[in-house]
Structures are given as C-alpha cells and as structure tokens.
C-alpha cells in the first residue's frame, strides 16, 4: 500500500522542503523505494533542490489541478531516481480560481489516485500556510510530518498546526494522523534549542521522531548544487541525521 505523507508547517524556514527532498532521496537510495514528490508549494523549492529547472517546465502541478494534463504527464524523473510533480510561482495564480471550485479540497487526491500503484511513498511538500493548496495536500495524505525549527516562534506555531489538523479531521472528515514531529535546525551550543526540544517532547511524547536534524551549513548549501545531503556531504552530520529519519519513516504504517 502506498504511504502518502504531507510535510507540513505553516511557518517558513523550518526545513520543510529540505526534509521532503532529502527524505525522498534517502528512501530511494537506502530502502529501494519508489518515491513521488509532489511539490504543491508555489516557491518550487523541493523541485529546484532535486535539480529540476523550474522555469523551463512543459507541465507542472498547476496544469494537473486545472485538469489540462494527467499527473503522469507532468511528472519529471530526476537524476536521484525520485519522481517529482514540480511547481513554480505560476501555481500561485491558481489559488483564487481553485478556491471557488466545487470539490476543491479533493483535486489532488483525485489526481494521484490513478498512479498510486506505481509508488511506495508519495511525499507532498506543502506551502507555509493553510490555504487551498495545503488543504489539498493534507486531504490527499494518510499522515503528516511536522518539521519544527528550534526557535521560540517555531514552538509558538505548534498550536496553529494542531488547529489546522483538527479542521481537516472534524470539518472535512479526513482522519489524518501525525506520522511524526521532527526537530530541525538544532544547535547543541544553544540553550534555546534544548529548551524548545524539551518542550516539544513533553507536548508530543511518542509522536516525536527520535531523529533530530542539526543546524549545519552543508544542509543549506546542498540545494544550490541540485543535490541531496547524501551526495553533497555524505559523511557529515546532516546526512547521518537524515539517514536516521529515513529509517524511522520507512517503518511508519
């Protein structure tokens, strides 16, 4: 059965796209999984980080949501053997038109249904808000990975994330689960990092991933080379941490 996971946080700068694409590459590289990344963030960061020239796309997720092409027609296979449904800023132009369509929350779920037997994992990189694209991603997913950066504002945003998930469960009748909460940008030299991690662990308990993603320049540099952390700095602490996350997510049911 295909496992469909949204990578979601309404706050930017929490390593959401970084987690989505590194996790995807790791699942292919270390677990031999068939993985599709759906980039429903108009910034297109996950697509670009995987080496896709996002301003030269023949088709993208915008065309799929408009029913101009099938999802399979818009998918791009990358050098890392991760398939990607890419996006760019043109997707943002569709937010208002899509918001007025009947069944707008289910457009992505319906689009991916015909291709699910091709993939073991579908990872959806969400935009940093709770607009129609994020709702589509959550409604198309079985579980959600929540990256939280080790900052006061990161911790403050947790309540908003939980309210958004409650909306999806109660108002849209979709029983999405928390696959795990991921501590990101952890700096062991910083007391605030430890305090935020302790507070998250107390709040989420067993829903916290054991993996902690460190604050490291190499993780931030890798996308500029169109590479995952596993290619760019294979022996570094970032690669080690994301490899541990791959192991945890692979076991999630």
C-alpha positions in Angstrom: 0.0 0.0 0.0 1.3 3.4 -0.9 2.1 5.6 2.0 1.1 9.2 1.4 2.7 11.8 3.7 2.4 15.6 3.7 5.4 17.6 5.0 3.5 20.5 6.7 4.1 23.5 8.8 2.5 27.0 8.5 5.8 28.6 9.4 8.5 29.1 6.8 12.2 28.4 7.4 11.7 25.2 9.3 13.5 22.9 6.7 10.2 21.6 5.3 11.3 21.4 1.6 14.7 20.3 2.8 13.2 17.4 4.7 10.8 16.4 1.8 13.5 16.1 -0.8 16.2 14.6 1.4 13.8 12.0 2.7 12.7 11.2 -0.8 16.2 10.6 -2.0 17.0 8.6 1.1 14.1 6.3 0.7 15.2 5.6 -2.9 18.9 5.3 -2.1 18.8 3.3 1.1 15.4 1.5 1.0 15.0 0.9 -2.7 11.5 2.5 -2.6 9.6 4.1 -5.5 9.0 7.7 -4.4 7.0 10.5 -5.9 7.5 14.0 -4.5 4.5 16.4 -5.1 5.6 20.0 -4.9 2.5 22.0 -4.1 4.4 25.0 -2.8 4.5 27.8 -5.4 8.1 28.5 -4.4 9.1 25.2 -6.1 12.0 24.7 -3.6 11.8 20.9 -3.5 11.7 20.7 -7.3 14.7 23.0 -7.7 16.7 21.3 -5.0 16.3 18.0 -6.9 17.8 19.6 -10.0 14.7 20.5 -11.9 14.9 23.7 -13.9 11.6 25.1 -12.6 11.3 27.9 -15.1 11.6 25.5 -18.1 8.7 23.2 -17.3 6.5 21.9 -20.0 3.8 20.9 -17.4 3.6 21.3 -13.7 1.1 20.7 -10.8 -0.8 23.8 -11.9 -1.8 22.0 -15.2 -2.8 18.9 -13.3 -5.1 20.8 -10.9 -6.6 22.5 -13.9 -7.3 19.1 -15.5 -5.2 20.1 -18.5 -3.0 17.1 -18.3 -2.8 13.9 -16.2 -0.4 13.7 -13.2 1.6 11.1 -15.1 2.2 13.5 -18.0 3.6 16.2 -15.7 6.0 14.0 -13.6 9.7 14.5 -14.0 12.2 11.8 -13.2 15.3 13.2 -11.6 19.0 12.0 -11.5 18.4 10.7 -8.0 15.6 8.5 -9.3 13.0 10.4 -7.4 9.9 11.3 -9.5 8.7 14.8 -9.0 5.4 16.6 -9.8 7.1 20.1 -9.9 5.8 23.6 -9.4 6.8 27.2 -9.7 5.4 30.6 -8.8 2.7 30.3 -11.6 0.9 27.9 -9.3 0.1 30.9 -7.0 -2.1 32.4 -9.8 -4.5 29.5 -9.4 -5.2 29.8 -5.7 -8.2 32.1 -6.0 -9.8 30.3 -9.1 -9.3 26.9 -7.4 -10.8 28.1 -4.1 -14.1 28.7 -5.9 -14.4 25.3 -7.5 -16.7 22.6 -6.2 -14.8 19.7 -4.6 -11.7 22.0 -4.4 -10.3 20.2 -1.4 -10.1 16.9 -3.2 -8.4 17.9 -6.5 -5.0 16.5 -5.6 -6.4 13.3 -4.1 -8.3 12.5 -7.3 -5.3 13.4 -9.4 -2.9 11.0 -7.7 -5.4 8.1 -7.5 -4.6 6.6 -10.9 -0.8 6.4 -10.2 -0.7 5.1 -6.7 0.2 1.6 -7.7 3.5 2.9 -9.2 4.8 4.2 -5.9 5.7 3.0 -2.4 5.7 6.6 -1.0 4.2 9.9 -2.0 5.7 12.8 -0.2 3.9 16.2 -0.5 5.8 19.4 0.1 3.2 21.9 1.4 3.3 25.7 1.3 3.9 27.6 4.6 0.2 28.4 5.1 -3.2 26.8 5.5 -4.6 27.8 2.1 -6.3 25.6 -0.5 -3.0 24.0 -1.7 -2.1 22.9 1.9 -5.6 21.6 2.4 -5.4 19.6 -0.8 -2.1 18.1 0.4 -3.5 17.1 3.8 -6.6 15.7 2.2 -4.5 13.6 -0.1 -2.3 12.2 2.7 -2.6 9.5 5.3 -0.1 11.1 7.7 1.7 14.4 8.2 5.4 15.0 9.0 5.7 18.2 11.0 9.2 19.8 11.0 9.6 22.4 13.8 12.7 24.6 14.0 14.3 25.2 17.4 13.1 28.7 17.9 10.5 30.4 20.1 8.3 31.2 17.1 8.6 27.6 15.9 7.3 26.4 19.3 4.6 29.1 19.3 3.3 27.9 15.9 2.6 24.3 17.1 -0.9 25.3 18.4 -1.8 26.6 14.9 -0.6 23.4 13.3 -2.8 21.3 15.6 -5.8 23.6 14.9 -5.3 23.1 11.2 -5.2 19.3 11.6 -8.3 19.4 13.7 -10.1 21.3 11.0 -9.2 18.7 8.4 -10.3 15.9 10.7 -13.6 17.4 12.0 -14.8 19.8 9.3 -13.5 17.8 6.3 -13.9 14.4 7.8 -10.5 13.1 7.0 -8.7 11.2 9.7 -5.1 12.3 9.0 -2.5 11.0 11.5 0.6 12.7 12.8 3.4 10.5 11.4 5.9 12.3 13.4 7.1 15.7 14.7 10.7 16.5 13.5 13.0 18.8 15.4 15.1 20.8 12.8 17.9 23.3 12.9 19.0 22.1 16.3 22.1 23.8 17.6 23.6 21.9 20.6 25.6 25.0 21.6 22.3 27.0 22.0 20.3 26.7 25.2 17.1 27.7 23.3 17.4 24.6 21.1 17.4 22.3 24.1 14.6 24.2 25.7 12.4 24.0 22.6 13.2 20.3 22.0 12.3 19.5 25.6 9.0 21.4 25.3 8.1 19.6 22.1 9.0 16.2 23.6 6.8 17.0 26.6 3.9 18.0 24.4 4.0 15.4 21.7 5.6 12.4 23.5 5.8 9.3 21.4 4.8 11.3 18.3 8.3 12.9 18.2 10.8 11.4 15.8 13.9 10.2 17.6 15.9 11.9 14.8 17.0 15.5 15.4 18.2 17.4 12.4 21.2 19.6 13.2 21.8 23.2 12.1 24.6 22.8 9.6 25.8 24.9 6.6 26.1 21.8 4.4 22.4 21.1 4.6 21.7 24.6 3.4 24.3 24.5 0.7 23.2 21.2 -0.9 20.2 22.6 -2.8 22.3 25.1 -4.7 24.1 22.2 -6.2 20.9 20.3 -7.1 21.9 17.5 -4.7 20.6 15.9 -1.6 22.7 15.9 1.5 23.6 12.3 0.8 25.5 13.3 -2.3 26.8 16.7 -1.2 28.2 15.8 2.2 27.7 12.0 2.6 29.8 11.7 5.7 28.5 14.8 7.5 26.2 15.1 10.5 23.3 16.2 8.3 23.5 13.1 6.1 23.7 10.9 9.2 20.6 12.6 10.7 18.5 12.3 7.5 19.6 8.7 7.1 18.1 8.1 10.6 14.9 9.8 9.6 14.7 7.6 6.5 14.8 4.6 8.8 12.0 6.0 11.0 9.7 7.0 8.2 10.2 3.7 6.4 8.8 1.9 9.4 5.7 4.1 9.6 2.4 2.5 8.8 
